[in-house]
């Protein structure tokens, strides 16, 4: 009888571990996607970024001078404040589409986020 009890206890324990792993995997899959764009040497890198709907994109200014991140559409989908060195700006893309953007201080700096 004690072997039967141990077998049941062991089976229950293994089952709990498996369920626990499934819960961890499920919650990891539910995390919103993130992506990063670096601003450096008067350019956005990567210049074109393709992400799924719901992704939060963060731009980080790694340049020694200020920059902005501004969508080209009107009204603006997103517009950062002036970002000094190491400052960040994030925006979550909730709709599919193509989102071109630029630096309003240096308009030749351009980039694009493609949301699928």
HELIX and SHEET records of a PDB file:
HELIX    1   1 UNK A    2  UNK A   30  1                                  29    
SHEET    1   A 4 UNK A  43  UNK A  45  0                                        
SHEET    2   A 4 UNK A  34  UNK A  40 -1                                        
SHEET    3   A 4 UNK A  56  UNK A  61  1                                        
SHEET    4   A 4 UNK A  88  UNK A  92 -1                                        
SHEET    1   B 4 UNK A  48  UNK A  51  0                                        
SHEET    2   B 4 UNK A 110  UNK A 115  1                                        
SHEET    3   B 4 UNK A  97  UNK A 102 -1                                        
SHEET    4   B 4 UNK A  70  UNK A  71 -1                                        
END                                                                             
